[in-house]
Amino acid sequence: MVVRKQTQKRGWAWWFAVPIVRPALFLTTTHEWIDGENIPATGGFILVLNHVSHVDPLTAAHIVYDHGRLPRYLAKSGLFKNKVLGFFLRAAGQIPVERMSKNAGGAFDAAVAAVNAGECVVVYPEGTLTRDPDGWPMTGKSGAARIALETGCPVIPVGQWGAQAILAPYSKKPSLVPRKRITMKVGTPIDLADLVAKPRTAAVIQEATDRIMAAITHLVEDVRGATAPAERFDMKKQGIRQMGNPQKSPREDTA
């Protein structure tokens, strides 16, 4: 496993968080980073991965940090409503997204600016925790594709598995003993070169999104040693609401 020394300039939030989060992860997890050298050592890029647990942003940050980069996430705006947490997240460079809102364009602009400034921007293309009954990647949303086409930056796919054993989707009770195995496999850059020069039509954006989700799904198959369904789970087709806990009514769950 190739591990790069962390040399990026860190603000106070990172200096505060790393000595707390990394030891906590070492106490509660073991990990296998596969092909982590595919994470670019320099320059702006998007890292895209499947979403299986509310704790997997921490495990994803772990692999990115271990390979010398600081991740910037597109995170749901609700996390920023708490004044203390919001202050910390902004200090750490995280980007609030007002999902399914006309204000979501601000997050897109911020992500494009971050990539163009040479930073690592982490995007969950599914937009939320997977609703697939067996935890496979769902259909993707267009955000990652739009950022990639706008910047022409490398798009690095990651397939991950194991974080859901620490905290199951929408559970409030973590399982910390025994330590859980986290496996992440990093792919090579997704080829979108033929799409970058084309007009940003819905068809072009959809093709880029499909390629991103296909690359992630292939890596998840490798990590799990299993075959994903031939058709990815689609929340719209299944009539499932796209935000919040699907097991609760909208009145019960305002997250």
N, C-alpha and C positions, 0 to 999 in steps of 0.2 A: 504494500500500500504506500503510495506517494503522499506525503504530508508536507505542505509548504509552510514556512514560517510566516506568521502574520506580520506584515510590514505596513499595512494601510494606516493612515492617520485615523485615530479613534477619538471620538468625543467622550465627554464624561459619562454618558449613558452606557456606552460599551465598556468602559473601565469599571463601571459599577456592576453591570449585568454578568459579564463573563466569569468572574470569580465565584459567582453564585450558581449560575445555570450549568456551566460545564461540570463542576463536581457533582451536582445533583443528577445530571445525566449519567455520569460514570457510576454513581451509586445504584441507579435504578435500571440501567440498560447495558447491554453489550452491543457492539455494532460491527457491521461489515460494510466497508466502503469499497465498491467495485468500480474500477476505471475512473477514479476520482481525478486522475490527471487530465481528463477531458474538460474539467472546469478551467476556463481560461485564466492564466496567471495575471494578465493585464488586459485593459480595454473593457469597453462596455459590452454587456450581453444580457440576455434574458434567460433565466433558468426556469423551466416549466416542469411541473410534477403533479402527480395524482394526490388527492386529498382524502385521507382515511380517518383522521382524528384531529380534534382540536389541539392536541399537543404536537402534531407533526411539523408546525412551523419551527418549534424548538429543535427538533431532530434534524430538520433541513438546514437550519442555521448552523448546526454543529458541523455538518459535512462541508458547507461552504467556508466556514471559519477555519476548519482544519486544512483547507487548501488555499489559505492566504487571502481570502476575500471577505468583505463585509456585505451581508445581504440587505437589500432594501425591499420590503414587502409592499404589495398592494393589499391593504388591510381594510376590512369593513369599517365604515365610519362610526358604527356604534361603539367600537372599542375606544374611540377618542373622546367620547362624551364624559367619561370620568375624568375630572380635571387632573388628578395626579397621574393616572395611566396615560392620558392623552399627552401631557407634558413630557413624560418619559419617552413615549413612542415617537413623538416629533423630534426630540433630541437625538434619538437613535436613527433618524432619517427615514422613518416609515411613512408611507403615503396613504392617507385616508381615501376610501372609495365609497361614494354614496351610490350603492347598487340600485339599478333600475330607476335611476333619476337623471334628469337633464343635467345635473351638476357633476355627473360622472366624467364629463370631459376634462375637468380640472385634474383628475387623477391621471388621465391619459397624457395630458401635457406635461405633468410632473414626471411621469415615468419616462417619456421620450427625452426630456431634459436630462434625467439621471443617466440614461444609457449613453446619450451623446457626451456626457461629462466623464464617461469611462467607468461607470459603476455597474454593479451586479443588481439587477432587478428580478425579484422572485415573483412569479405569477402562478396561481392555480387556475388553469384554463377552465376547469369545470365550474368555477365560481362559488362553490360551496362543497360541503362534505358529500361524498358520493352517496347516492340513494340506491345504487345497484345492490340487490339482495346479497350478493356474494362479495361485495367490496371492489368490484372492477371499475375502471375509469368509465365515466359517463360521456355523453356528447359534450363538446366544448363550447364555450362562449368565445366571442371574437376579440377580446381585449389583447391577449398575447399576440395574436396574428396581426392586429392593427399596429401595435407598437413595433413589431418586427419589420413589417412592410414600410413603416414610416422611417425607421432608422437604418434598415439594412444590416442590423447587427446580428451576430451569431445567436441562435436559439438552441440552448443546451437542454435536452430532455433528461428527466430522471424518473425512474420507476422505483417506488418504495413500498415496503411492507413491514409491519410489526408494531407501528405506533398505536394501532387500534387495540392492541393487547394491553397497553398501558391505560388508555382511556377510550372506551367504546364510544361510537358516535352518539352525541347528546347525553351521555352519562355524566353524572356529577361526581362519581366515586371512582378514583383511579385505583389500578391494581399495580402495586409497586414491588411486591415480593411474590415469587422470585424475580430476579432481573429479567427484563424482556429483551429479545433479540431484535435489533433494528437493522434492516438490510436496505441499502440504497445502491442502485446501479446507474451510473452516469453514461449517457450515450454521446455519440459524436454529433456535431452541429446538424440540425435539420436543413435540408436543401430547399431554400425558398427563392433562390437566385432568379429563376425564371418568372417569378411572380412580382418581384420588387419593382420592375420597370413598367408593369402593367397598370392601367387605371384601377383605382380602389373600388371596383364594383363589388356587389354582394357576392357574386360567384367567386371572384378572386379571393376575397377574405374568407369565404367558406372553405375553399380549397386549402388555403394556408392553415386554417383551423383544423381541418381534417388530417392534414399531414402531421401537425403537432400532436393530436390525440392518438394517431396511429403509432407514432414513435414512442410516446409514453406507454401506451398499452403493450407494445412489444417488449419493452423493458420490464414492465410489471409481470408479464408472462415468464420472462427469464428468471426473475427474482422468486416468483411463486412456484415455478416448475409446473405450470398448468396452462391451459388454453382459455383465453377470454371468450365470451359469447361472440358469435359472428356479428351481431348487431349491438352497438353500444346502447346502454340504458338512456332513455330520453324522458326527462321529467315532464315536458309538455305533452308528449304522446300518452304518458301514463296519468296525466291529470294531477300531478303532484305540485304543490306550491314550491317556488324556487328559493324562498328564504325562510329561515327559522326551522324549528323542529317539526318535521312532518307528522310526528305522532301526537302533536298538540293542535288545538284549534288556534286560529289567529288571535283570539282574545286571550288565551292562556300564554301564548308565546309571542312576545313583541320583539324578540332578538332579531 
